Amino acid sequence: MQRQSGLSAHATRISKRGNTRLRTALYLPALSSLRHNPRQIAFYARLRTRHPSGKPGVIAVMRKLLVLCYALWKTDRVYDPGYPTAHLAGQEIAPATEMGRGYAG
């Protein structure tokens, strides 16, 4: 949520305007992901250096899982933990065209 009035625009913040049931359903998978997924652990560690509280990092992981689920559903692929991402490769990677290749975000 972005607060804006006239010429002033404040930093974006997490709001409670979204779907409560979806947030509730994503909380425990995000915590589990933070215990077992090395990419999510590294992502959370980077966020934790900027925020003293861990809550924004957990919420960011929740959003990352939601985007990942949507991308997998939309492209009709299965999750592949070894899928190279542009962040890890240092360059942009074209999406795979064959079915069965996964996407990891």
C-alpha angles and dihedrals in degrees: 000000000000121000111214133169125165109314096344121090119182127207118279118261137190111264135194093233095102130086108300094202092052092050090049092049093050098047100079095040087053091053091047090049089052090057100045112020113080093201092053091046091054091046091050092047090054091050093045091060089062099041124049090205119067096215098086089051093052090048090050089052089050090054091046090054091048092051090047092051091049093048092049092048094046095049093038094232135138123241114267114188091197095056108128115238128204089243093059097039095047092229139070114274123207114233117258117256101203121087118247097041111120136224124223119189 
